[in-house]
Amino acid sequence: MSAKTILEISNLSTSVGEEKIPILRNVDLKISEGETHILMGPNGAGKSTLGLTVMGSPAYTIDSGKIVFNGEDITDLTADKRAQKGIFLSFQNPIEVPGISMRSFLRSSLAQITGERIKLSEFEKILREAMALISMDVSYADRDVNTGFSGGEKKKAEILQLLVLKPKLAILDETDSGLDVDAVRTVSRGIKEYKERCGGTLLIITHNAAILESLDVDRAHVLVKGRIVRSGGPELTDEINRNGFEKYIDG
């Protein structure tokens, strides 16, 4: 019995700004429940745009096509509604949120997603277990979200959100960007825990094969100039690491 399709993007084209500058062009992508997909491509290819569009960012206009999540057409849903349905996006450059502690932010987010206010004692157990998995000091729970965090700490905080919120689909936009080797290992461990504990589905946007070492990749895709120009198995990531994107850009 084949796995259920959790995300299906059909003929998706987007643009940005009043000038309607085209970004994505007729993108088709299908991801089954529990799979790990990798999205690669040169800078400016539209990889982050695809992640943000699936999440419902108002910065981009959908000119054609549709997005179906878990059997429901979500093309016109707002970002908060998509989050409630189980979509999570980690940002390439996580923003700071002064005045709101990590603890308050995560507890409130969990309540909005589940529709229930979780008991404080139960939430604290979930939070501490998640922080231990990524070697994050518990004192960070009392700090304002990402405020004064280093780049590596911000990325850890994103993975903490992933482990606490347990989304059905996690889109990770260059979560490994700017991290040293040890931090990449920590983040990679957190992603693996999410897969094993939550049975979640992953779409990972990355340039760094190191973050993939502990994961079983199902499919890889190459995005160039707003189009998916190649899809294949995990061996495609090895090819890109060896040869880069030149033949796809020139082709």
C-alpha positions in Angstrom: 0.0 0.0 0.0 1.5 3.3 -1.1 1.9 6.2 1.4 -0.6 9.0 1.4 0.3 12.1 -0.4 0.6 14.9 2.1 1.7 17.8 -0.2 0.9 18.2 -3.8 1.9 21.3 -5.7 0.5 21.6 -9.2 1.5 24.0 -12.0 2.4 26.7 -9.4 3.6 30.1 -10.7 4.2 33.1 -8.5 5.3 36.7 -8.8 6.4 39.4 -6.4 5.7 43.2 -6.1 3.4 45.5 -8.0 5.5 44.8 -11.1 4.5 41.1 -10.7 8.1 39.9 -11.3 7.8 36.2 -12.0 9.7 33.9 -9.5 8.3 30.3 -9.7 7.2 28.9 -13.1 4.9 26.0 -13.4 6.3 24.0 -10.4 5.0 20.5 -9.8 6.0 18.7 -6.6 4.4 15.7 -4.8 5.6 14.5 -1.3 4.2 11.5 0.5 3.6 11.2 4.2 6.9 10.5 6.1 9.2 11.2 3.2 12.3 13.4 3.2 12.7 15.6 0.1 15.7 17.8 -0.7 15.4 21.0 -2.7 18.7 22.3 -4.2 19.6 25.0 -6.7 21.8 28.1 -7.2 21.3 31.3 -5.4 18.2 33.2 -6.6 16.6 30.1 -8.1 13.4 30.5 -6.1 13.9 27.9 -3.4 13.0 30.1 -0.4 10.1 31.5 -2.4 8.7 28.0 -2.8 8.9 27.4 0.9 7.4 30.7 1.8 4.6 30.2 -0.8 3.7 26.8 0.7 3.6 28.5 4.1 1.3 31.2 2.8 3.5 34.3 2.8 1.6 37.3 1.6 4.7 38.7 -0.1 4.1 36.4 -3.1 1.2 36.3 -5.5 0.1 32.9 -6.8 -0.6 33.5 -10.5 -1.6 30.0 -11.3 -1.7 26.5 -9.9 -2.7 25.2 -6.5 -1.3 23.7 -3.3 -3.1 20.7 -1.7 -2.1 19.7 1.8 -3.3 16.5 3.4 -6.1 16.3 0.8 -7.3 19.9 1.2 -6.8 22.8 -1.2 -5.0 25.4 0.9 -4.0 27.8 -2.0 -6.0 30.6 -0.5 -5.5 30.0 3.2 -3.5 32.4 5.4 -0.3 31.4 7.0 -1.8 31.0 10.5 -4.4 28.6 9.1 -1.7 26.5 7.4 0.3 26.3 10.6 -2.8 25.1 12.4 -3.2 22.3 9.9 0.4 21.2 10.5 2.8 23.1 8.2 6.0 24.5 9.7 8.6 26.7 8.1 12.1 27.4 9.6 13.5 30.7 8.3 16.9 31.1 6.7 17.3 34.2 8.9 15.1 33.7 12.0 13.7 37.0 13.3 14.0 38.3 16.9 10.8 38.7 18.9 11.5 41.0 21.9 9.1 40.9 24.8 8.0 37.2 24.4 9.9 34.4 26.0 10.7 31.2 24.2 8.5 29.4 26.8 5.5 31.6 26.3 5.8 31.6 22.6 6.0 27.8 22.3 3.2 27.2 24.8 0.9 29.7 23.0 1.8 28.2 19.6 1.1 24.7 20.8 -2.3 25.8 22.1 -3.2 27.5 18.8 -2.2 24.4 16.8 -3.9 21.8 19.0 -6.8 24.0 20.0 -6.2 23.1 23.7 -4.4 24.8 26.5 -1.8 22.2 27.7 -1.1 21.9 31.4 2.0 23.8 32.5 3.6 20.7 34.0 3.0 18.7 30.9 4.3 21.5 28.7 7.5 21.9 30.8 8.2 18.2 30.4 7.9 18.4 26.6 10.0 21.6 26.5 12.8 20.2 28.7 13.0 16.9 26.8 13.2 18.8 23.5 15.9 21.1 24.8 18.0 18.2 26.1 17.8 16.5 22.7 19.6 19.5 21.0 21.9 20.3 24.0 20.2 23.6 24.6 20.5 25.1 28.0 17.1 25.4 29.8 17.9 29.1 30.6 17.1 29.9 27.0 13.4 29.1 27.7 13.2 32.4 29.7 14.9 34.5 27.1 13.0 36.5 24.5 12.6 34.7 21.2 15.9 34.8 19.3 16.8 38.2 20.9 20.5 38.4 21.3 21.0 34.8 20.1 24.0 33.9 18.0 23.3 32.5 14.5 23.7 28.9 15.8 21.5 29.6 18.8 18.7 30.9 16.5 18.9 27.8 14.4 18.8 25.6 17.5 15.7 27.6 18.6 14.1 26.7 15.2 14.7 23.0 15.8 13.4 23.4 19.3 10.1 24.7 17.8 10.0 21.7 15.4 10.4 19.2 18.3 7.8 20.9 20.5 5.2 21.7 17.9 5.5 18.3 16.0 4.1 19.5 12.6 3.0 17.1 9.9 5.2 18.8 7.3 8.4 20.7 8.1 10.0 23.0 5.5 13.6 23.7 6.6 15.1 26.7 4.7 18.9 26.4 4.9 18.7 25.6 8.6 22.4 24.7 8.3 23.5 28.1 6.9 26.3 29.8 8.7 26.8 27.0 11.2 30.0 25.4 12.3 30.5 21.6 12.1 29.4 20.9 15.7 26.3 23.1 15.3 25.4 21.3 12.1 25.7 17.9 13.9 23.4 19.2 16.7 20.8 20.5 14.3 21.0 17.3 12.2 20.4 15.3 15.4 17.3 17.4 16.2 15.9 16.8 12.7 16.5 13.1 13.0 14.7 13.0 16.3 11.7 14.8 14.7 11.6 12.2 12.0 11.9 9.3 14.4 9.6 10.5 17.2 7.0 12.3 15.1 7.1 10.4 11.9 7.0 13.8 10.2 7.6 14.8 6.6 10.5 17.0 5.5 11.2 19.3 2.7 14.8 20.5 3.2 16.2 23.4 1.3 20.0 23.2 1.6 23.5 23.7 0.1 25.2 21.5 2.7 25.3 17.7 2.4 26.5 17.4 6.0 23.1 18.0 7.4 21.8 15.0 5.4 24.2 12.4 6.6 22.0 11.1 9.4 18.8 11.2 7.3 17.3 8.8 4.7 16.6 10.9 1.7 13.7 9.8 -0.5 13.8 12.3 -3.3 15.9 15.3 -4.4 15.0 18.1 -6.7 17.0 20.8 -8.6 15.3 24.2 -9.0 16.8 26.6 -11.5 15.3 29.9 -12.6 12.0 29.1 -10.9 11.5 25.7 -12.5 12.2 22.2 -11.2 14.6 21.0 -13.9 15.5 17.6 -12.4 14.2 15.2 -9.8 15.7 11.9 -8.7 16.7 9.7 -5.8 19.3 10.5 -3.1 22.1 10.0 -5.6 21.2 13.3 -7.2 22.6 15.1 -4.1 25.9 13.4 -4.6 26.0 14.4 -8.2 25.3 18.1 -7.3 28.0 18.0 -4.6 30.5 16.7 -7.2 29.6 18.8 -10.2 27.5 21.7 -9.0 24.6 23.2 -10.9 26.4 24.4 -14.0 25.0 21.9 -16.5 21.4 22.7 -15.3 21.9 26.5 -15.5 23.4 26.3 -19.0 21.1 23.5 -20.2 
